[in-house]
Amino acid sequence: MPKIKAPGDMNLGMILNAPYPPDMRVKKETDALIKAGFIIHLLCLRRKGDAAEEVVNGVHVTRIDAGKGNIQLAFWDMIIALTFQHPVFKNAMRRWIKKNHLRVIHVHDLPLVGTALGLRKELSLTVVADFHENYPEGLRTWFSWKKGLLVKLKNRIFMNPDRWEAHERTAVLESDRVIAVVEEMKQRLLAKYKPATDTITVISNTEEKGFINQEVDPEVYSNFRNKFKILYSGSIGPHRGVDTAVEAMQYLRAFPDIEFIIVGSGSKDVMSYLTMRASQLGVTDHVHFLGYQSFKKFYSYMHLADVNIIPHKSNQHTDNTIPHKLFQAMMAARPVLVSSSDPLKRIIATHQAGLVFEAGNAKDFADKILELYNNESLAHSLGENGRKVTLEGELNWDTEQHNLVTFYRELFKLQG
């Protein structure tokens, strides 16, 4: 990779404990900052076949070998959990920071914040912690459907939520700035850790208006013509509440044209659990797992569905994060049925873009589906409200990115 010749105050470093691409939040943030004139360097994990260095979407990516298989990645997870520093990343960061004359490091999510803070004094760094989610509380839910005894033991010992919460406190109080993904997350951090000054900024997961420019594929539902289509799209895990939607289908048996369609995937344990529940409840004929689909088809799936759902369980993890797909679904001009998880409820209720059911309550989910099924006018009105606030209002990334750019321009001014 050629050496970047740019003013030092325009060079921003980012670190990510995952491969890149395809992280959606990283892409949105880097796209916005590059358009504003920043030079972005990203240090991340290397997958088999990835180049060690290359430019991706304008981002100068450096990749390191720190585990490619599940066993290796689990080993480094345990090391981070013991020390809250990643030795491979730390050594690579020291060289990478000096080579690219970096002074500000943007850390994507909690696990690598300690590594950046460990180099802060030595290299005179400004550390920005970007919390994609409530990581400690996520640990309480992500592994709840895991079956393997060794996996459960590893997670209980090394991924202890209480220890990670103590580390989160350190990250909030010692980082120069913190970015939260939603207002509820900011208020939790302020109330829980009481930083001396308000160093927390909200940069949410709103969607780019260009999402609706995806070409509509009328064949995505070729097997579901003349059906009422309930769509769940995206990653699947215990906290996502897809099991609640599966369980709700038992209350909708009297309506044979109602189909639940799942676009996306999860771990083997997660998918096995969901297929088992569908079988136990006798609803396999109306619950359809379409698996992974290209992001290029997501608008088609959302726009051609009758209702998009985000059935998150309500807990301290989901109540402090917000998914990209909420705003995508609203842009698709279809009603969104969301759980009573705080951010989802607030946004949908405020903008009247869908209905809210009690999180975890399958019967209430089914009742809300029937409300939309039986009232086409209501469904259309709610969908149109979502479209207007995201495409004609300010609830989109086109607006949100200005907050991110302003944040970094002001931060770099403080650097002198």
C-alpha positions as CSV (number, residue, x, y, z in Angstrom):
1,M,0.0,0.0,0.0
2,P,1.5,3.4,-0.9
3,K,2.2,5.7,2.0
4,I,-0.5,8.3,2.5
5,K,0.6,11.9,2.2
6,A,-2.0,14.0,4.0
7,P,-2.0,16.5,6.8
8,G,-1.7,14.7,10.2
9,D,-4.9,16.3,11.4
10,M,-6.9,14.6,8.7
11,N,-5.7,11.1,9.5
12,L,-8.2,9.1,11.6
13,G,-7.5,5.5,12.7
14,M,-10.2,2.9,13.4
15,I,-9.8,-0.5,14.9
16,L,-12.3,-3.4,14.5
17,N,-12.1,-6.9,16.0
18,A,-13.7,-8.4,12.9
19,P,-13.0,-8.6,9.2
20,Y,-13.9,-5.7,6.9
21,P,-16.0,-5.5,4.8
22,P,-19.0,-6.0,5.4
23,D,-19.7,-4.2,8.7
24,M,-22.6,-1.8,7.9
25,R,-21.9,0.8,10.6
26,V,-18.2,1.0,9.8
27,K,-19.0,1.5,6.1
28,K,-21.5,4.3,6.8
29,E,-19.2,6.1,9.2
30,T,-16.2,5.9,7.0
31,D,-18.1,6.9,3.8
32,A,-19.3,10.0,5.6
33,L,-15.9,11.0,7.0
34,I,-14.1,10.4,3.7
35,K,-16.5,12.7,1.9
36,A,-15.7,15.3,4.5
37,G,-12.0,15.1,3.7
38,F,-10.7,12.7,6.4
39,I,-8.2,10.0,5.5
40,I,-9.4,6.8,7.2
41,H,-7.1,3.9,8.2
42,L,-8.7,0.7,9.5
43,L,-6.9,-2.1,11.3
44,C,-9.0,-5.3,11.4
45,L,-8.9,-9.1,11.3
46,R,-7.8,-10.9,8.2
47,R,-9.9,-13.7,6.7
48,K,-8.4,-16.4,4.6
49,G,-7.8,-15.0,1.1
50,D,-7.9,-11.3,2.2
51,A,-5.1,-9.0,1.3
52,A,-2.9,-7.8,4.1
53,E,-3.4,-4.2,2.9
54,E,-5.8,-2.7,0.4
55,V,-8.1,0.2,-0.2
56,V,-11.8,-0.7,0.3
57,N,-14.5,1.9,-0.4
58,G,-11.8,4.6,0.1
59,V,-10.7,3.1,3.4
60,H,-7.0,2.2,3.8
61,V,-7.4,-1.2,5.3
62,T,-4.6,-3.1,7.2
63,R,-5.5,-6.7,8.2
64,I,-3.8,-8.8,10.9
65,D,-3.8,-12.5,11.5
66,A,-5.3,-13.0,14.9
67,G,-7.4,-16.2,14.4
68,K,-9.3,-17.4,11.4
69,G,-11.2,-20.4,12.9
70,N,-13.7,-20.5,15.7
71,I,-11.1,-22.1,18.1
72,Q,-8.5,-19.5,17.4
73,L,-11.0,-16.7,17.8
74,A,-12.3,-18.1,21.0
75,F,-8.7,-18.3,22.3
76,W,-8.2,-14.6,21.7
77,D,-11.6,-13.8,23.2
78,M,-10.4,-15.5,26.4
79,I,-7.2,-13.5,26.4
80,I,-9.1,-10.3,26.0
81,A,-11.5,-11.3,28.8
82,L,-8.5,-11.9,31.1
83,T,-6.6,-8.8,30.4
84,F,-9.0,-6.5,28.5
85,Q,-6.2,-6.1,26.0
86,H,-5.5,-7.9,22.7
87,P,-1.7,-8.5,22.4
88,V,-1.7,-9.1,18.7
89,F,-3.8,-6.0,18.0
90,K,-1.6,-4.0,20.5
91,N,1.7,-4.9,18.7
92,A,0.2,-4.2,15.3
93,M,-1.4,-1.0,16.4
94,R,1.9,0.4,17.7
95,R,3.5,0.0,14.2
96,W,0.4,1.0,12.3
97,I,-0.1,4.2,14.4
98,K,3.5,5.3,13.9
99,K,3.5,4.5,10.2
100,N,0.4,6.5,9.5
101,H,1.0,9.3,12.0
102,L,-2.3,8.7,13.8
103,R,-3.3,10.7,16.8
104,V,-7.0,9.9,17.1
105,I,-8.2,6.2,17.3
106,H,-11.9,5.3,16.9
107,V,-12.5,1.9,18.5
108,H,-15.5,-0.1,17.2
109,D,-17.2,-1.6,20.3
110,L,-16.0,-2.4,23.8
111,P,-13.6,-5.4,23.4
112,L,-10.8,-3.4,21.9
113,V,-11.2,-0.2,23.9
114,G,-8.8,-1.5,26.6
115,T,-6.1,-2.2,23.9
116,A,-6.3,1.4,22.7
117,L,-6.3,2.8,26.2
118,G,-3.2,0.7,26.8
119,L,-1.3,2.7,24.1
120,R,-2.9,6.0,24.9
121,K,-0.2,7.5,27.1
122,E,2.8,5.9,25.2
123,L,1.7,7.2,21.8
124,S,-0.2,10.4,23.0
125,L,-3.5,9.2,21.5
126,T,-7.0,10.5,21.7
127,V,-9.3,7.5,22.1
128,V,-13.0,7.5,20.9
129,A,-15.0,4.5,22.0
130,D,-17.9,3.7,19.6
131,F,-20.3,1.4,21.5
132,H,-22.4,-0.4,18.9
133,E,-24.4,-2.0,21.6
134,N,-24.6,-2.7,25.4
135,Y,-21.9,-5.4,25.2
136,P,-22.0,-6.6,28.8
137,E,-25.7,-7.2,28.7
138,G,-25.3,-8.8,25.3
139,L,-23.2,-11.5,26.9
140,R,-26.1,-12.4,29.1
141,T,-28.3,-13.3,26.0
142,W,-26.1,-14.2,23.0
143,F,-25.1,-17.6,24.4
144,S,-28.4,-18.6,26.0
145,W,-29.3,-21.1,23.3
146,K,-25.8,-22.7,23.1
147,K,-25.8,-26.4,23.6
148,G,-22.1,-27.4,23.9
149,L,-20.9,-27.9,27.5
150,L,-17.4,-26.5,26.8
151,V,-18.8,-23.5,25.0
152,K,-21.1,-22.8,28.0
153,L,-18.2,-23.2,30.4
154,K,-15.9,-20.9,28.4
155,N,-18.6,-18.2,28.3
156,R,-19.4,-18.5,32.0
157,I,-15.8,-18.2,33.0
158,F,-14.3,-15.8,30.5
159,M,-17.3,-13.8,29.1
160,N,-18.6,-12.9,32.5
161,P,-21.0,-9.9,32.1
162,D,-20.1,-8.4,35.5
163,R,-16.4,-8.2,34.7
164,W,-17.2,-6.7,31.3
165,E,-19.5,-4.2,33.0
166,A,-16.6,-3.1,35.2
167,H,-14.5,-2.7,32.1
168,E,-17.2,-0.7,30.4
169,R,-17.0,1.7,33.4
170,T,-13.2,2.1,32.7
171,A,-13.9,2.6,29.0
172,V,-16.4,5.4,29.6
173,L,-14.4,7.2,32.3
174,E,-11.0,6.9,30.6
175,S,-11.8,7.3,26.9
176,D,-11.7,10.9,25.6
177,R,-15.0,10.6,23.9
178,V,-17.8,8.0,23.7
179,I,-20.2,7.4,20.8
180,A,-23.5,5.7,21.7
181,V,-25.8,4.2,19.1
182,V,-29.1,5.4,20.6
183,E,-30.3,8.0,23.2
184,E,-31.3,5.3,25.7
185,M,-27.7,4.0,25.7
186,K,-26.3,7.5,26.3
187,Q,-28.6,8.0,29.3
188,R,-27.7,4.6,30.7
189,L,-24.0,5.4,30.6
190,L,-24.4,8.8,32.1
191,A,-26.6,7.5,34.9
192,K,-24.5,4.4,35.6
193,Y,-21.0,5.8,35.5
194,K,-21.4,9.6,36.0
195,P,-18.5,10.9,33.9
196,A,-17.3,14.3,35.1
197,T,-18.4,15.9,31.9
198,D,-20.8,14.8,29.2
199,T,-18.4,13.3,26.7
200,I,-21.1,11.1,25.1
201,T,-22.5,11.7,21.6
202,V,-25.3,9.8,19.9
203,I,-24.7,8.6,16.3
204,S,-27.6,6.3,15.4
205,N,-28.0,3.5,12.9
206,T,-30.3,5.3,10.6
207,E,-30.3,4.3,6.9
208,E,-29.1,6.1,3.7
209,K,-32.0,7.3,1.5
210,G,-30.3,5.4,-1.4
211,F,-31.5,2.2,0.2
212,I,-34.7,2.5,-1.8
213,N,-32.8,2.7,-5.0
214,Q,-32.2,-1.1,-4.9
215,E,-33.9,-2.6,-7.9
216,V,-37.1,-4.3,-6.9
217,D,-37.2,-8.0,-7.7
218,P,-40.8,-9.1,-8.0
219,E,-39.8,-12.8,-7.8
220,V,-38.5,-12.8,-4.2
221,Y,-41.9,-14.0,-3.0
222,S,-42.7,-16.2,-6.1
223,N,-43.7,-19.0,-3.7
224,F,-46.0,-16.8,-1.7
225,R,-48.2,-15.2,-4.2
226,N,-51.6,-13.9,-2.8
227,K,-50.3,-14.5,0.8
228,F,-50.1,-12.1,3.7
229,K,-46.4,-12.0,4.3
230,I,-44.8,-11.3,7.7
231,L,-41.1,-10.7,7.2
232,Y,-38.2,-11.0,9.6
233,S,-34.8,-10.0,8.0
234,G,-31.3,-10.0,9.3
235,S,-29.2,-11.8,11.8
236,I,-30.8,-14.2,14.2
237,G,-30.0,-14.8,17.9
238,P,-31.7,-15.4,21.2
239,H,-32.2,-11.6,21.8
240,R,-33.8,-11.0,18.5
241,G,-37.2,-12.5,19.5
242,V,-37.7,-14.6,16.4
243,D,-38.9,-17.4,18.6
244,T,-41.7,-15.1,19.8
245,A,-42.9,-14.7,16.2
246,V,-42.6,-18.4,15.6
247,E,-44.7,-19.1,18.7
248,A,-47.3,-16.5,17.6
249,M,-48.1,-18.5,14.4
250,Q,-50.0,-21.1,16.6
251,Y,-52.6,-18.3,17.2
252,L,-52.9,-17.6,13.5
253,R,-53.8,-21.1,12.2
254,A,-57.3,-19.9,11.3
255,F,-55.8,-17.7,8.6
256,P,-54.0,-20.1,6.2
257,D,-52.9,-17.2,4.0
258,I,-50.7,-15.7,6.7
259,E,-47.0,-16.7,6.2
260,F,-44.0,-16.0,8.4
261,I,-40.9,-15.6,6.2
262,I,-37.4,-15.4,7.8
263,V,-34.6,-14.0,5.6
264,G,-31.2,-14.3,7.4
265,S,-29.3,-16.8,9.5
266,G,-27.8,-17.5,12.8
267,S,-25.6,-20.1,14.5
268,K,-26.4,-23.8,14.1
269,D,-27.7,-23.9,17.7
270,V,-30.0,-20.9,17.1
271,M,-31.5,-22.2,13.9
272,S,-31.9,-25.7,15.3
273,Y,-33.9,-24.2,18.2
274,L,-36.2,-22.2,16.0
275,T,-36.9,-25.1,13.6
276,M,-37.6,-27.3,16.7
277,R,-40.1,-24.8,18.1
278,A,-41.9,-24.5,14.8
279,S,-42.2,-28.3,14.7
280,Q,-43.3,-28.6,18.3
281,L,-46.1,-26.0,17.7
282,G,-47.2,-27.6,14.4
283,V,-46.6,-24.5,12.4
284,T,-43.8,-25.6,10.0
285,D,-46.1,-25.2,7.0
286,H,-46.3,-21.5,7.7
287,V,-42.8,-20.7,9.0
288,H,-40.3,-20.4,6.2
289,F,-36.5,-20.2,6.6
290,L,-35.1,-18.7,3.4
291,G,-31.5,-18.4,4.8
292,Y,-28.9,-15.8,3.8
293,Q,-29.9,-13.5,1.0
294,S,-27.9,-10.8,-0.7
295,F,-28.3,-7.3,0.8
296,K,-29.1,-6.1,-2.7
297,K,-32.5,-7.9,-2.3
298,F,-33.4,-6.5,1.2
299,Y,-35.4,-3.6,-0.1
300,S,-37.4,-6.0,-2.3
301,Y,-38.1,-8.3,0.6
302,M,-39.1,-5.4,2.9
303,H,-41.1,-3.4,0.3
304,L,-43.1,-6.4,-1.0
305,A,-43.9,-7.8,2.5
306,D,-47.2,-6.9,4.2
307,V,-45.5,-6.2,7.5
308,N,-41.9,-6.1,8.6
309,I,-41.2,-7.2,12.2
310,I,-38.5,-6.4,14.8
311,P,-39.6,-8.7,17.7
312,H,-36.6,-8.0,20.1
313,K,-36.7,-9.3,23.6
314,S,-36.7,-6.4,26.1
315,N,-33.7,-6.4,28.3
316,Q,-30.7,-4.1,29.1
317,H,-29.1,-5.2,25.8
318,T,-31.9,-4.6,23.3
319,D,-33.1,-1.5,25.3
320,N,-29.8,0.2,24.6
321,T,-29.3,-0.4,20.9
322,I,-31.1,0.1,17.6
323,P,-30.9,-2.0,14.4
324,H,-30.3,-0.6,10.9
325,K,-33.3,-2.6,9.7
326,L,-35.8,-0.5,11.6
327,F,-35.1,2.5,9.4
328,Q,-34.8,0.3,6.3
329,A,-38.2,-1.2,7.0
330,M,-39.7,2.3,7.5
331,M,-38.2,3.4,4.2
332,A,-39.9,0.5,2.5
333,A,-43.3,2.1,3.2
334,R,-44.7,-0.9,5.0
335,P,-46.0,-1.0,8.6
336,V,-43.4,-2.2,11.2
337,L,-44.4,-4.4,14.1
338,V,-41.9,-4.0,16.9
339,S,-41.6,-5.2,20.5
340,S,-41.9,-2.9,23.5
341,S,-38.1,-2.7,23.7
342,D,-37.6,1.0,24.6
343,P,-35.9,2.5,21.5
344,L,-38.1,0.5,19.1
345,K,-41.3,1.5,21.0
346,R,-40.2,5.2,21.2
347,I,-39.4,5.6,17.5
348,I,-42.4,3.7,16.1
349,A,-44.9,5.2,18.5
350,T,-43.5,8.8,18.1
351,H,-43.8,8.6,14.3
352,Q,-46.8,6.3,14.1
353,A,-45.0,4.0,11.7
354,G,-46.3,0.7,13.0
355,L,-47.6,-1.1,16.0
356,V,-46.0,-2.2,19.3
357,F,-46.6,-5.6,21.0
358,E,-45.5,-6.6,24.5
359,A,-42.0,-8.1,24.2
360,G,-42.0,-11.9,24.5
361,N,-45.8,-12.1,24.3
362,A,-46.6,-14.3,21.4
363,K,-50.4,-13.8,21.7
364,D,-50.1,-10.1,21.7
365,F,-47.8,-10.3,18.6
366,A,-50.5,-12.4,16.8
367,D,-53.3,-9.9,17.8
368,K,-51.3,-7.0,16.4
369,I,-50.7,-9.0,13.2
370,L,-54.4,-9.5,12.8
371,E,-55.0,-5.8,13.4
372,L,-52.9,-5.1,10.3
373,Y,-54.3,-8.1,8.4
374,N,-57.9,-6.9,8.9
375,N,-57.3,-3.2,8.3
376,E,-55.5,-2.5,5.0
377,S,-56.1,1.3,5.4
378,L,-54.4,1.4,8.8
379,A,-51.4,-0.7,7.4
380,H,-51.1,1.7,4.5
381,S,-51.2,4.8,6.7
382,L,-48.6,3.4,9.1
383,G,-46.3,2.5,6.2
384,E,-46.6,5.9,4.6
385,N,-45.8,7.6,7.9
386,G,-42.6,5.6,8.1
387,R,-41.7,6.4,4.5
388,K,-42.2,10.2,5.1
389,V,-40.2,10.5,8.3
390,T,-37.2,8.6,6.9
391,L,-37.2,9.9,3.3
392,E,-38.7,13.4,3.7
393,G,-37.8,14.0,7.3
394,E,-34.6,13.8,9.2
395,L,-34.6,10.2,10.4
396,N,-32.0,9.0,7.9
397,W,-28.2,8.7,7.6
398,D,-28.1,11.6,5.2
399,T,-28.9,13.8,8.2
400,E,-27.1,11.7,10.9
401,Q,-23.8,11.7,9.2
402,H,-23.5,15.5,9.6
403,N,-23.5,14.9,13.4
404,L,-20.6,12.5,13.0
405,V,-18.6,14.8,10.8
406,T,-19.2,17.8,13.1
407,F,-18.1,15.6,16.1
408,Y,-14.8,14.8,14.5
409,R,-14.1,18.3,13.1
410,E,-14.6,19.7,16.6
411,L,-12.5,17.0,18.2
412,F,-9.6,17.6,15.7
413,K,-9.7,21.3,16.4
414,L,-9.1,20.5,20.0
415,Q,-5.9,18.7,19.0
416,G,-4.4,22.0,17.9
